[in-house]
């Protein structure tokens, strides 16, 4: 039977999809709903409304699950149609058929899937694409913010479990850098709970992707060679020669190196403290020097004193130095060098700090170290 120029056989799959779409989509949340709900939860948390923030994040999590469950069911129904079963598992053929036959909702589902997961990950498999679509029901950002809500309310155990759940779904983060941020939050909870071994393990895990800290293979060999050369320069020729020769801009690793350096300093493990504080101080100086060069291309590093003058004149750099504990890192790096038997390099850092009023507390403490150096730990973990 014909209806105009279109056969019943031709329109039947389209009618089925429209009916399925209507039954599944009616009275259910949309992507915009869960995204706005999530943003509203963050606003509530920033205002200290922890109870409503928690419920709002849970609503966003539930609504996202509903949206992607619906998409998954619709895609399953589509692939179950005879015309798609005949195409086999080829994602290329399935996608071409969807777009050629103007299955609008299915095309939108594929666009959403590819937006969140790169198409190449599916290896031209429609089954793999369907499995990928199924993973999108999870909402690691919401899990993380639920954890932050628990943390703000002092519930460390609940916050830790939420952060670990979010980290287990890290491959779904829209911004991969959030996974590192999450590890820092996990490490901070371990610190607050005085679980220092776990804190250490998590902070070290952040450095596993560092080219200068890789744990195996050629990257490790190259990294070890570079670290040894950098360490010899610092210990033998002092910090200013060290900064003149080397740059390292891995800002994601800065906090890990800094916190590990303080942790090892507190335990009197001077060699371990030195290697991490060396990297922390180098990253800080690299960021500062690069920012100055961005504003004044002919700038070159000469001395720490001259660089500190630049920091004091630039509000952005002064805020960065304060936020990242620039002078504190310099002080404990000097202590680690001294404890590790490199007094000349240590005094170079203490002399720099002792002459800088902008170093505040670390000016006073560096002057005390110059008068009477202390080999033992001078830092207590909170």
N, C-alpha and C positions, 0 to 999 in steps of 0.2 A: 504493500500500500504506500502511496506517495502523498505527502502534504506539500503542495507546491512542487519545488524541485528537490526536496529533501526527503529521504526515506526514513521510515520509523527506525530501521536498523541503525541509521546514522545518528538520529537524535536521542536514542534510548540511553546510551552512556552519559550523555550530557544531562538528561533529566535526572538520572540516578544521582549524579554528582551534585546537582542543584538541590535535590531533596535531602541528601546527606548533609550538604552545607547548611541548609536551613535548620535541620534538626539539631546539628551539633553546635552551630554558632548562636542560636537564639538564647538570649539571657545569660550569656557567659562573658567573663572579662575579656578585654582586648589587651594587646601589647601596651597600648598607651595607658590603660588602667593600672597595670602592675608597675610600670615605670614611674608614673606620677605618685602612686602610693609609696613606693620606695623612697622617692625624693622627699615626700612629706614626713616620712619617718626620720630621715636625717635632720630635717629642720626641728622636729620635736626633740630629738636627742640634744641638739645644740642649745635648746632652750631649757634643758634640764627636766623635761617631761618624760621621765624614763618609762613609766608604765604605759602611756599611750604610744610612745615610740616603739616599745617591744611589740605591742599588739599590731601596730601598723606594719612593721617589718614582717611579722608573721602573715599578715594579710597579703602583702606583696609577694611573699614566697608562695603562698597558696594560689594566688591569682596567676602567677607565672606558670605554675604546674598545670593549672586548668587550660591555659592557652596552648602550651606545647603538647599536652596530652591530646587535645582536640586536633592539633595539626598532625600528630602522629597517626591518630585513628583515620583521619581523612586521607592521608597518604597511603596507609594500608588498604583502605577501601579502593583507592585509585588503582594501586598495583594489582588488586584482585580482579579487576575487569579483564575480560578475555583479550581485548586488544593490547593490554599491557603485559599480560602473562606471555603472550607470543613473542615479546621483545627480549625475554630472558633477563639476565642480571645487568645488562649494559646500561649504565647511568647515562651515557651519551644518547642512546636511542630513546630511553624513557624521557629524558629532558626534551629532546627534539620533538617527540610526539606530543608532549604536554604543550609546548609552545606552538607547534604547528596546528594543533586542534583547539587552541585557545582555551585550555583549562586554566582559567584566570587564577582561581584560588590555589591550585596546585603550583602554578608558576610563582605565585607570591610566597608559598611555603619554601620552595627551593631558593628563592632570593634571600629569604630570612635565614635559611640554613647556611648558605654560602657566606652571608654577612658575618655569621658567628663562628663558622668553622671553614677553613680554606677548602675549596673543592678538591684539590689534589690529594687531600688526606683520605678520600674515599676510594682511590684507585679504580675509578670507572665502575664501581659496584653500587647498584641501586640498593642492595641489602645493607651495605656499609653506610650509605646515606640515610637509610631508615633508622639504623642503629644510632647514628650521630644525632638525628632529630630527636630520638628518645632521650639522649643525655641532656638536651636543652631544657628539660623540665626542672633540672636542678638550678639553684640560684645562689652560687657561692658568695656573691656580694651581700645578699641579704643575710646569709649565715654569719658572715664576718661582722656585719653591723649589729646583729642580734648579740654577738659576742661582745662588741664594744658597749652595748647597752648594759649587759651584765657587769662588765668591767667598771663602768661608771658607777654602778650601784654597789660595788665592792664584792661582787660574787665571782671570785677568782676561779674557782673550780668550774662553774658553769661557763664562764668566758673562755677558759682554756679548751673545754670540750667543743664549744662552737667554733673557735679558731681552727682547731684540728680538723673538724668536719669541713670547714671552708677550704682548708689547704688540700684535703683529699679530692676536692673538686676543682683544683687550681687550673686545670687545662681549659676550663670554661670561662676564666676571667677575660673580660674584654681587653684589659690592659695587663699583659703578663707581669709587669713590674709590681703589681699588687701582691703577687705571691711572696716576693721578698719583703714587702712591707708587713705582710701577715706574719712571716717568720720572726721579724723583729718584735711584733706584739706578743707572740708566743714566748720568745726569750725573755721579754720584760715580765711576763707573769711568773715564769720560773724564778727570776731574780726576786720579785716581790715575795714569793713563797720560800725564798732561800734554798731553792733547788739548783744549786750552782753548777753541778755536773750536767744537768739537762740544759741549763742556760748555755753552758760552754758548747755542748753538742750542737745545739740549734744555731748558734752564732758561727761555728765552724762550717756548718752545712751551707750557709749563705756564701761562703768563699769557694765552694767547690767548682763554680763556673768561672772563677777568676783565672785569667791567663798566667798570672804570677803565683797562683796558689792551687793549680789543678793537681789532682791526686794521683794521676796515672798517665802512662803513655808518654808520647813525645812532648805534650804540653807540660807535663810535670818536669821533664828534663830541662826544657828550655826555661821554665819558670824558676827552677832551682838554680840554674846558672846565673840568671839575671838577679835573683835575690842575693846570691853570694857576692856578686860584684857590687851590688848596691850596699850591702852590709859592710863590706871591706872599705868602701869609700867613706861611709858615715863614720865608722870606727877609727879609721886612720887619718882621714883628711878633714873631718868635721862636717857639721850640718850644712854650712853654706856651700862648700864644694859639692856636697851631695845634691842640694837643690839646684845648683847650677847645671849639673850633668843629667839629672833625671826628671821625667814627668810621668805622672800616672793619674789618669782622670776617672777611675772607677768609683763614681760617687755612691753607687749602691753598696759598695763594700766598706765605705768609710765608717759607718757606725759599728759594724761588726769588728773591724780592726781596733777601733777606739775602745769599745767595751771589753773586748778580749784583753787588750793591753792593760786596762785598769784592773781587770780580774787577776791577771798574772802578777801584776805589781803588788796587789793586795796580799798575794801568797808568797811574795819574795822570789818569784821565778823570773829573774831579771832578763835572761836570754829570751824567753818567750814574750815577755812584756816588750822588750826592745824591738823584736821583729814586727810585732803588730803596730806598736806606736810609730815605728819608722814609716810604715805604709800609711797610717792615718795622717801623720804630719805631711807626708809627701802629697797625698790626695788634697788636703786642705790648701797647701801652697800652690798646687797645680790649678785648682779652681780659681784661687785669688789672682794668680799671675795671668791666667787666660782671660779673666774678666778685665784686668787692667789693659792687656794688649788689645782686647776688643774695643776699648775706648781710646787707646793711644798705641798705635801699631808699632812705634819705635821703642817701646819700653823693653828693658831687659833686666833680669834679676841681677843684683850686685850683692847686697847684704840683707840680713834679716831686719836690721834697723831701718833701712830705706824702705823695705817692703811694709814694715809696720807703720811707717809714716803714711804710705799710700792707703793702708787700711783705715787709719784714723781720719783721713780726709774724705773717705767715701762712705756715706751712710749705709749703702747696700753691703759693702765688704765688712764694715764694722758689725752689722747685724749678723752676717754670716759667721764671722769669727766668734761672736758671742754665742750663737746658736750651736755651733759645732765644737765649742770648748777649745779654741785654737791655742790659747796660752796655757791652758791646763794640760793639753796633750804635749806641748813643748816641755813643760816642767817635768812630767813623768817620763818622757823620753830621756831627758837629762839624767833623771834618777836611775833609769834602767841601764843607761850607758855606764854610769858610775858603778853600779852594782855588778855590771858585767866586765869591769876592769878597764874601762876606757875613759879615764878621768879627764883628759884634755878635751875630748868632744863633749863630755857632760858639762864642763865648765863653760864651754862656748855657748851652750844653750842657757845656762844659769846667768851668765854675764849679760846676755841679750835681755832676758826677762828682768833682771835686777835694775836695768836702766830704762825700763818702759813703765811709765805711770799707768798707761792704758791696760797693763797686765793685771792691775788690781791686786788681789790676794796672791797671785802667783809671782808678782814682783817681790813681795815681802818674803815669801817662802823660798824663792830662789836666792835672795840675799842671805837668808839663814843657811842654806846649803853651802854657799860659798864660804861662809865663816866656819861652819862645822858640818861637813858632809856626813850624811847618814846612809849606811849601806842597807839597813833593814827596810822592810816595807813601811811606807809612809802613807798608806791609803787603806781604809777599812771599808769592806763591802757593806752596804746598808742591809 
